Amino acid sequence: MWVLGISTHIFCIATQALCFFCFGYYIVKYNIRLSVVDLLEKYKLLTLYIAVLVLDIVLRGSGSIHGIVHRLCIVVGVLFWFRCMTQFNCEYLNNKILFVSKYSFCIYLFHEMSLTVLKKLGMVLLPLTPVFQLIEYLLIPVIIIACCISFGFCLNRF
């Protein structure tokens, strides 16, 4: 339903939340581990992810087909980043992830507002070419996460 953009017409339930809730349910029900993601070939998954990202940028503003491609981009991205996570098995990276996890609630609270502001600034300040849109798509989340962690660190410190 979420990938195709079908609405539930239920006031308080978003189809995206329902979709990821169901993903989580089936992951727990069938005891799916990250080792299952290792079966996916990383270069094919990377190629698919890049293709869907480029298609997402090219079709931006073209109506309902863009919504479907954007949602597929999110699903393929989740699979791709899970696949990348299985490649890194070092203590240093685990310590950094544990450090960031302390501020996950702050990221959850402030990322949406920040994302909206930075997207609007990007639309005003940057040209609407596919290259700039791809840079914006990849760089804005990094900026937002860094700012939210810094803000959470300051809140925790003071």
N, C-alpha and C positions, 0 to 999 in steps of 0.2 A: 504494500500500500504506500509506504513512504517513498520508495524509489520511483514509483509511477505518479506520485503526487496526488493520490486519492485521499480525500478528506474524510475523517470519521464523523464529522458533524456533532462531535461530543465536545461540550464547552471546555472542559478542563484537561482533555487528553490530546497531546500532540502526537501525530503519526511517527515523527522521528523518535520521540521518547519511547513509544510503543515498540518500534522496530529494534532499538538497541536493548530494551528490556527483554524482548524475545531472544535476541542474540545471546545475551547473558544467561537466560534461562536454559537454552539449548546447550550452551558451553558447559554449564554445571550439570545438566541432566545426563548428557552423554560423556561426561568426564573428559572433555577435550582439553589437551594441554598444548603449550606452545611448540612442543616437538612435532605436532601434526603440521604446523605451518612450515616446518623444515622440508616437507615433501614438495612444496611449491618451489619451482626453479626460480632463483632470485633474478636472473637476467630477463626471463620472460615476464616476470611480475614487474620489474623495473620498466621494461618497454611498454607494457600495458598501462602502467601508472603515468608515464610521460605522455603517452598517446591520449589518455583520457584527460590529463591536465591541459594539454594543448587544445583538444576539442572543447573543453570547458571554457577556455579563454576565447576561442574563435566564435563559439556560439553564444557568448554573453549578450544578453539583450534580445534574443530571438524567440522569447516566449516559453511555452511549456517544454519544448525539447531541451532547452538549456537546463531547466530544473531537473529533468531526468538524468542528463549527463552529469550535472553537478552532484547529484546524490550518488551516482555510480562512482564518481571520483572520490567521494568520501569513503565508500565501502572498500574500493581498491586501495586507497591510501592507508586505511586501517590494516588491511592485510599486509601491505608492503612494509609498514613500519613495525608490525609484529614480526615479520620475517627478518628485518634488520636487527631487531632486539635480540634475536636468537644468535646472531653472529658475535655479539659483544659479551664476553664472559670474563670481565676483569674486575678486580676488587675496587680499583679507582673509580670506574664508571658506576658501580653499584653504590659506592659512598656518595657520589654526586647525585644520583637518583634519589637516594634516601634523604639527602639534604633538601632537594627540591620538593620532595613529597611533604615536608613539614609545612610548605606554603601552598599546598594544593587548594585549600579552601579559599585563600586570598585570590588565587588565580581564578577559581570558579566564580567568586563574587564580582571581580572587577574586569574580567576579560571582555564581556559582551559590550559594555559601554565603551571601553577603550578601542575595541575592534571597530565599532560603528564610527567613532570619531576619526580614527586613522584611515578608514576606507573613504570617508567623505573628504578628508584632506588629500588623499591620494587622487581622488577623482578631480579635485579642483586644481591641484598643483602639478600633477604628472600628465603627460599626453596619454590618450587612450589607444596606445599601440599594444599589440600582443606581447612584445618584449617587456615593456614597463608593467603590464598587468601581471605577467608571470613573476617578475621581480617583486612586485607588490604582494602577490599571493604567497610567496615564499618568505619574504622578509618581515611583513607585518606581524605574523604570529611570534616570531623570535623576539621582536621588539616588545610586544605585549607581555610575553611570559617573563622577560627580563625585568620589565617595569613592575609587574605584579609581584614578583619575588622580592624585588628591592623594597616595594611598599610594605609587603608583609614582614620583611626583615626589620624595617623601621618601626612598624607597629609592635612587633614582638620585643624589640629592644627598649622602646620607651614606654 
